[in-house]
C-alpha cells in the first residue's frame, strides 16, 4: 500500500464550504460559499431544478463572501423560501 501512495495516489485535502439548502414547494435552492484552491471564495446560488441558472460570484475577502451568503439567505427567506438544511461541508466526492 505504501508503494501506491508514493506513486500516484495522493490524499486530497478536505473541501470546506458553508451550505444552505432552501425549499419552496417541490423546488430546492442550494446557496453556498466554498474556499477554492487558489485562495478565493466562490459564492454560488444553485436552483436544483435549473442548473443553467446557477449564479457564482468570486470574492478574495472571506468577510465579503460571508456577507453575500447571509444576504442571499435573508432574501430567499423574505421571498418565502424555507431553510431546509444548513452546515459546513468538510469533504466532497
N, C-alpha and C positions, 0 to 999 in steps of 0.2 A: 504494500500500500504506500509506503514512503516513496517508492520509486515513481508511482503515479503522481503523487503530489509534487515531486520535484520536476517532472517532465510534462507539464501542461495543464494539470487540473489546479486552478487557482481558487482559493477560498474567496468568495465575494464578500465585501463589506455589507453590513445591513443597510437597507434603504430606509430612510426615515421621512415621513410626511405626516402632517396633520390632516385628518379627513373628516368631513361631514357628509352625511347622506340624508337627503330630504325626500319626502314623499308627498304626493298630492294625487289622490285618486289612485289610478293604476300607473302613474308616472313617477320616476325617480330621477333625482339630480345629484350628482357627486360634485362636491366642492372641496378642493384640497390645495395644500401648499407642500411642495416637495423640494428638498435640498438636492441640487444636482451636483454631478461630479466636478463641474467647473467652478463651484462655489456660489452659483446664483440660485435663486429661488423661483420655481415655476408655480404660479398660482393658476389653477385650472377650474373652470366650471364646465361640467360634462353632463349634458342631458342624455341619459342612458337610452332613450327611445330614438335619439337622433345624433349619432356620433359626429356627423359632419358639422353640427352646430357648436362643437366644442370651442371654448374661448380660453386662451392661455396668455398670461402676461408674465414677463420675466422681470425680476427685481434683483438688485445687488445688495440691498439692505434688508435684513430679516424683519426689522420692525415695519417697513413698508409692506412687505408681503403679508405679515400678520394682520396689519390694519386692513388690507384689501380683503383678506379672508373673513375677518369679523364683519366688515361692511356688507359683504356679499351674503353672509349668513343672516344678517338683520334684514336685508332687502328681500331675501327669499321668504323669511318668516312673515314679514309685513305683507307679502303677496299671497299669503295663505298656505305656504309650504310648511309641513310639519317635520321637525328634526327626528329622523328615524334612528340614527346611529352616529356616534362621534368618538374620535380617539386618535391615538398616534399609531401609525403602522410602521413597524420596525423591519419587516422583511417582505420581499415580494418574489413572486415566482419568476 
